[in-house]
Amino acid sequence: MKLYYVPGACSLAPHIIIREAGLDAALDRVTFGKERLTESGRNFYDINPQGAVPALELDNGEVLTEAQVLLQYLAAQAPSANLAPVTGHERWRLLETLNFIATELHKGISPLFRKPNEEAQRAIVDNAVNRLALLERKLGDKDYLLGGFSIADAYAFVTLNWARMFSIPVSPKLTAYFECIRARPAVQQALKEEGLPTS
Ligand SMILES: N[C@@H](CCC(=O)N[C@@H](CS)C(=O)NCC(=O)O)C(=O)O
């Protein structure tokens, strides 16, 4: 298996899960410029016509995309790591949380990477502050969103990292949650492998 990634992008979430699950996967860094090229010299549009990371190339050559699907696929490859509940009510809570992170946080904050004008920027930040407050409510008094660490926390971690990068106010509780995830050995390893700060 091979994960196509851009350092610090949403592809960091499946990267973390590969390390949490102890899966054997190669990494191939994609450079976004006029063209989108992989480190291995391929045109990334030939791998994912959407041109977006993450993309996961399976051993049979098939390519899977969509961060929340990759997270579930990877968790399913290592069921004993308990990274995604697959039965009972917890499963629906996981899917609800993943969809919230994908559509409200990931797609809510990522437009800031496109350097919008000041007015648009303010609207994005106001919306993000509101959505982060909802994330905090979902976390409640638990250590992790579903109780124990899961794929949802890896995904939330990436969006909190973006919030910090763009100086979006993050509450003390969410900051503590972020730091607790960042301290996990698998997360430290993934950050190092992407050349990102680990503290
Ligand atoms: N629907 C995709 C979107 C992924 C996405 O937004 N990836 C960003 C990086 S975080 C990207 O590659 N953006 C470049 C682009 O879309 O042109 C998913 O959920 O995985």
PDBQT file of the ligand as one rigid body, heavy atoms in Angstrom, charges set to zero:
ROOT
HETATM    1  N1  LIG A 201     -12.946  15.214  -0.680  1.00  0.00    +0.000 N 
HETATM    2  C1  LIG A 201     -11.554  15.020  -0.376  1.00  0.00    +0.000 C 
HETATM    3  C2  LIG A 201     -10.904  16.382  -0.285  1.00  0.00    +0.000 C 
HETATM    4  C3  LIG A 201      -9.471  16.280   0.128  1.00  0.00    +0.000 C 
HETATM    5  C4  LIG A 201      -8.821  17.643   0.164  1.00  0.00    +0.000 C 
HETATM    6  O1  LIG A 201      -9.486  18.654   0.328  1.00  0.00    +0.000 OA
HETATM    7  N2  LIG A 201      -7.506  17.629   0.064  1.00  0.00    +0.000 N 
HETATM    8  C5  LIG A 201      -6.754  18.860   0.028  1.00  0.00    +0.000 C 
HETATM    9  C6  LIG A 201      -5.615  18.839   1.025  1.00  0.00    +0.000 C 
HETATM   10  S1  LIG A 201      -6.219  18.853   2.699  1.00  0.00    +0.000 SA
HETATM   11  C7  LIG A 201      -6.162  18.981  -1.359  1.00  0.00    +0.000 C 
HETATM   12  O2  LIG A 201      -5.477  18.109  -1.813  1.00  0.00    +0.000 OA
HETATM   13  N3  LIG A 201      -6.493  20.090  -2.006  1.00  0.00    +0.000 N 
HETATM   14  C8  LIG A 201      -6.009  20.387  -3.310  1.00  0.00    +0.000 C 
HETATM   15  C9  LIG A 201      -7.097  20.467  -4.298  1.00  0.00    +0.000 C 
HETATM   16  O3  LIG A 201      -8.226  20.052  -4.006  1.00  0.00    +0.000 OA
HETATM   17  O4  LIG A 201      -6.836  20.944  -5.392  1.00  0.00    +0.000 OA
HETATM   18  C10 LIG A 201     -11.385  14.241   0.929  1.00  0.00    +0.000 C 
HETATM   19  O5  LIG A 201     -12.244  14.376   1.811  1.00  0.00    +0.000 OA
HETATM   20  O6  LIG A 201     -10.405  13.510   1.079  1.00  0.00    +0.000 OA
ENDROOT
TORSDOF 0
